Amino acid sequence: MQLDKQGSFVWKCINNEKTVYDISKEVSNEFGKDAEPLLDRLISYFNILNDNKFIKFNKNGKSNV
């Protein structure tokens, strides 16, 4: 899978500490209006990563690589 700038940025943000919301704030700070519609895009991206078993979600909403 080849990632664009935003996808690469998000991938680097994923750890056991940050929630999807935390990451959305970082993406917004980094890319501003270019990230919109931010939450729709981010949720779709995380679902693709999850479906392909690149990440899995903890019960507390945090993602693991």
DASUL-V637888 format. One record per residue. N is the residue number from 0. RES is the residue in three letters. PSI is psi in degrees with one decimal (NA if undefined). OMEGA is omega in radians with two decimals (999 if undefined). NEAR is the number of other ideal C-beta (glycine too) atoms within 10 Angstrom. Layout:
n=N res=RES psi=PSI omega=OMEGA near=NEAR
n=N res=RES psi=PSI omega=OMEGA near=NEAR
This chain:
n=0 res=MET psi=130.8 omega=3.09 near=8
n=1 res=GLN psi=132.1 omega=-3.07 near=5
n=2 res=LEU psi=145.9 omega=3.01 near=12
n=3 res=ASP psi=-176.5 omega=-3.11 near=8
n=4 res=LYS psi=-45.4 omega=-3.12 near=10
n=5 res=GLN psi=-41.8 omega=3.11 near=17
n=6 res=GLY psi=-41.3 omega=3.10 near=15
n=7 res=SER psi=-41.5 omega=3.13 near=11
n=8 res=PHE psi=-47.7 omega=-3.14 near=16
n=9 res=VAL psi=-44.5 omega=-3.12 near=24
n=10 res=TRP psi=-40.5 omega=-3.14 near=15
n=11 res=LYS psi=-21.5 omega=3.14 near=11
n=12 res=CYS psi=-20.1 omega=-3.03 near=17
n=13 res=ILE psi=127.4 omega=3.03 near=18
n=14 res=ASN psi=-173.8 omega=-3.12 near=12
n=15 res=ASN psi=-0.8 omega=-3.03 near=10
n=16 res=GLU psi=-33.7 omega=-3.00 near=8
n=17 res=LYS psi=140.5 omega=3.02 near=16
n=18 res=THR psi=170.9 omega=3.07 near=14
n=19 res=VAL psi=-38.9 omega=3.11 near=18
n=20 res=TYR psi=-43.9 omega=3.09 near=10
n=21 res=ASP psi=-44.9 omega=-3.12 near=14
n=22 res=ILE psi=-36.7 omega=3.12 near=21
n=23 res=SER psi=-37.4 omega=3.11 near=19
n=24 res=LYS psi=-41.1 omega=3.12 near=13
n=25 res=GLU psi=-42.2 omega=3.12 near=14
n=26 res=VAL psi=-42.8 omega=3.13 near=21
n=27 res=SER psi=-43.4 omega=3.11 near=16
n=28 res=ASN psi=-36.2 omega=-3.08 near=9
n=29 res=GLU psi=-42.2 omega=-2.97 near=14
n=30 res=PHE psi=-11.9 omega=3.10 near=14
n=31 res=GLY psi=-134.9 omega=-3.08 near=10
n=32 res=LYS psi=-21.8 omega=3.12 near=7
n=33 res=ASP psi=-17.4 omega=-3.13 near=11
n=34 res=ALA psi=-8.6 omega=-3.07 near=18
n=35 res=GLU psi=145.0 omega=-0.03 near=11
n=36 res=PRO psi=105.0 omega=-2.93 near=9
n=37 res=LEU psi=-58.3 omega=-3.03 near=17
n=38 res=LEU psi=-40.1 omega=3.10 near=14
n=39 res=ASP psi=-46.4 omega=-3.12 near=9
n=40 res=ARG psi=-42.8 omega=-3.10 near=16
n=41 res=LEU psi=-42.9 omega=3.12 near=19
n=42 res=ILE psi=-42.0 omega=3.08 near=13
n=43 res=SER psi=-43.9 omega=-3.14 near=11
n=44 res=TYR psi=-46.6 omega=3.12 near=18
n=45 res=PHE psi=-37.3 omega=3.09 near=18
n=46 res=ASN psi=-39.5 omega=3.08 near=12
n=47 res=ILE psi=-45.6 omega=3.11 near=13
n=48 res=LEU psi=-41.6 omega=3.13 near=20
n=49 res=ASN psi=-45.2 omega=-3.14 near=13
n=50 res=ASP psi=-32.9 omega=-3.14 near=9
n=51 res=ASN psi=8.0 omega=3.05 near=9
n=52 res=LYS psi=29.3 omega=3.01 near=7
n=53 res=PHE psi=-27.8 omega=3.08 near=15
n=54 res=ILE psi=167.0 omega=2.93 near=17
n=55 res=LYS psi=149.7 omega=-3.10 near=10
n=56 res=PHE psi=138.2 omega=3.00 near=15
n=57 res=ASN psi=164.5 omega=3.10 near=10
n=58 res=LYS psi=-23.8 omega=-3.13 near=5
n=59 res=ASN psi=9.1 omega=3.07 near=7
n=60 res=GLY psi=2.9 omega=3.13 near=11
n=61 res=LYS psi=152.3 omega=-3.09 near=17
n=62 res=SER psi=146.5 omega=3.08 near=22
n=63 res=ASN psi=141.3 omega=3.05 near=11
n=64 res=VAL psi=NA omega=999 near=10
